């Protein structure tokens, strides 16, 4: 990660609206303790088992958090975007445990890194910071519960159709079979087979790194 100039009070508040009602001293305190770093797409932010020395608040870009098996299969737990933080990162700092998953940047971006000791203090003293972190945790837990339900009880062909409909823009999805497999928690071979079945049924048209949804 590359060091970047610090951001202004206004930029921090625009990115994290919960701070609009916060005391000015809190905003100044966060900016005085934090460091802004930029990162490229494809960078491994955390590996499973890493120690967490700071909590990252995303100013721009996107980070994918996932679990991987010994076989190489992956499943996406959630994605972090602008104005969000990683609940696993925050919980590791609060509980002083290691990171239990992997995190990789999906897009170029910047993050605000608050050292662990300062983040713990902010959680104790700032209602605004607690409100923000607990709000993110609540939303992420709902996402993870839905993921568990889909993996445990959902049919993969139906899940794939729902995924294509959700992710496609103007009926076109530009991605790889491996990325879909990671998001759905299955193997690339299963995704490729199911997509071929959908193509034979006239549901989709396949080309290199592109899937077109057809009207049926």
N, C-alpha and C positions, 0 to 999 in steps of 0.2 A: 504494500500500500504506500502511496505517496502522500507526503505532507502537503496540506493546502492552507491558504490564508484562513484566518478565523472568519466566521460569519458575523453579521450584524444582529443586533437585538431584533430588528424588524424581520429579518429573514428567518430567524429561529421561531418567532411567534407565528409567522405566516405558515410555516411548515408544521408546527404543532399548536393548533388553535387553542388547546386547553390552557396554554400559558397566557392567553389574552387577559384573563382576569387575575393573573398571578401578580404578586408584588414585583416591582421593578428590580428589587434586590435579588430575588430568586433568579431572574433571567441573567443578571450580571454574574451571579454566583456560578450558574451552570457554564456560562461562556468562559469564565476565568479558570475553571477546572478542566474543561473538556478540550479535546484536540480534534480538528477536522482533518480527515484523510480521504483521499480519492482512491478509487480502485477500478481496475479494468474488468471487462466481462470475462468470465471463465476462471476467475481467481478463487482458490479454495480459501474461504474465510476461516472455517473451523473444521477440524477432523474430529471424529469420535474419540473421546478421551482427553481432548485438549483442556488445559486450564483456562479459565476466563478471568483475565486481569482487568477487563473493562466491559461496559455495556454499550452496544452500538445503537444509535438512533439514526435512522436512514433519512438523509436530506434529499437524495435522488438515487435513481437506479433501482435494481431489483435483486433480491437474494433468495435463492431456493434452499429450503431446509429439507433434508431427506435422510432416510435410513437405507443402508445397503447390507445385503447378505453375503456370506462367503462365496456364494455362487455367482456374485456379480449383479444380481437383481437389485433394483432400487425401487423405493416408493417415496413419492413426494409427500411430506407432512403438511407443509404450507409454504407460501411465498410471502416475502416481506417487501413492501413498497414504500414510497415516500411518505414520511410522517408516521412511520411505524417502528417498532422494535421487536426483537426476537424474545419470545417468552422463555425459551430454553436458556438463552444467554442470561436473561435477568434472573431466572430461578437458580441458575448455577452460581451466580455471584451472591445471591441472598443466602443460599444454603451451603456455599463454599464447596461445591461439587464440580466434577468435570463435565464437559459438554457431552451429551448422550447421543449425538447425531452428527451429520455432516452439513456444512453450509457452503454453497458456492454462489458466486455472483452471476446472475443471468444477463445483466446489462452493466455498462459503465455507470459509475455513480460516485457519491460522496456520503460519508457517514460522520456523525458526531460521536466520539468515543469519550464516555465518562468513566474515569477510573473507578474500580470496584469500591474502594473505601468511600469515595464521594457519593457514589450511587446509593450505598447503604445509608449514608447520612441523610441524603435527600428523601429516601423512602420513609425515614423516621420523622423528618421535620416538615415535609411539604405535602399538604393535602392534594395539590394539583398534580404532583408527580405520582402519588399513589393512585389517584383517580385515573390518570392516563395508563399506567402500567396494569392495573387491575382490569380496566376496560379492554385492553389488548388481550390479556389472559382469558377473559370471558369469551371474547370472539373466537380466539384460537381453540379453546376447549370445545366449543360448538363445532368448529370445523373438523377437529380430530375425532369427535364422536360420530360425525357424519361419515368420515373416512372409514372408521372401524365398522360401521354398519354396512357400508358399501362393500368392503373387502370380505366381510364375514357372510353377508346374506345376498348381495347383489349378483345377478348374472353378468358375466363379463361382456357378452355381446350387447346387452342393454346398456351397461355402463359405458361402453365404447361409443355407442350411438349418442348417448347423452353428452359425453365429453366432446364429440365432434360438433354437435349443435351449439354447445356452450362456447367453445373456443374459436369457431369459424367466424371470419369477418367477411361479409358479403358472399357467404357460402363457400369461402376458400380458407383453408387452414395450411399455413406454411410451417412445417415441423418435420421431425423424423419419427420413424417407428420406435426408435429407442427412447426418445423423449416421452412419447405417449405411454410406453411401457413403464417408464419410471414414475409417471404421474398416476398411473392406474395400479401400480404394484404387481405387475405381471412381467412376463418375458417378452422380448422383442419378437420371438417366433410366434407367440400367441397373438400378438397384435397384428403381425403381418398376415397370419392365416385368416383372422377375422376380417381384416380389411379386404383381402382377396374375395372372401365370401360376399361381403357387401358390394364389391365391384361387380361380381357375377350377377348379383340380384339387381344391379342398376341403381344402387343407392348412392354410390360414390364413384368418382373417377380418380385414378391414381397416376401420379407422375413423380418425378424426382423431387423429394422434399416438399411435396404439395398434394393436398387432398381437396377435391372439389365435391361439395355436396350437391347431388342431383335431385330434382323434384320427382317425387314418386307418387 
